Amino acid sequence: EKETWNKKSLCFFSTRYELVQRGMFTAKDTGLVPTVYTRNQQLEADNMRLRKDLENYKLAANKAKEAFLKMQKERDFHRMHHKRVVQEKNKLICDIKRLKAHYASYEPVLKQLTEKYQTTLRQKMLTSLERDRAVGQTLIYFQCQQIKERCDIPTDSHASIYPFRKLLF
């Protein structure tokens, strides 16, 4: 279509030029046609420029759309990651609360066991002291018996059972 337009315009201008040269038309008579022709050329140039701008805008819009989609995907990824982290945090907080409650129940039992241990330790110490005292008394008793046997001292019935009773009590 453009090619036929160019051929027609060349034919027209060549014919017009011949008519102007012969004197059939003056420059005033032909002034309107060149302005229309130049206006058509300007409009065609504007049209081409606008089409190029349209293509550039389409490319820019596609790039912006791709960047927007990429940002949406990143946003969704980070949003899901954040939700997962918050969910894990809440789960850990619940676990900590549950463990605190669980170990709080152990505290009275630990106190009770500590008291039992202290009581048992005291009883053991007292028992060992009483045992040492009894061993000491029997040792003293046997030593007294040996001394009496060597010295051949008559023994009293109560004195022979607890020779140092007055000293010990």
RAGISUL-V573538 format. One record per pair of residues at least 24 apart in sequence whose ideal C-beta (glycine too) atoms are under 10 Angstrom apart, sorted by the first residue. I is the first residue (numbers start at 1). J is the second residue. D is the distance in Angstrom with one decimal. If there is no record, write none. Layout:
BEGIN
((I:J:D) (I:J:D))
END
This chain:
BEGIN
((2:44:8.8) (5:40:9.1) (5:44:9.4) (9:37:6.9) (9:40:8.8) (9:41:9.6) (12:37:8.6) (13:37:8.0) (133:168:8.4) (136:168:9.0) (137:162:8.0) (137:163:9.5) (137:164:7.9) (137:165:9.5) (137:168:6.8) (140:164:6.0) (140:167:9.1) (140:168:8.5))
END
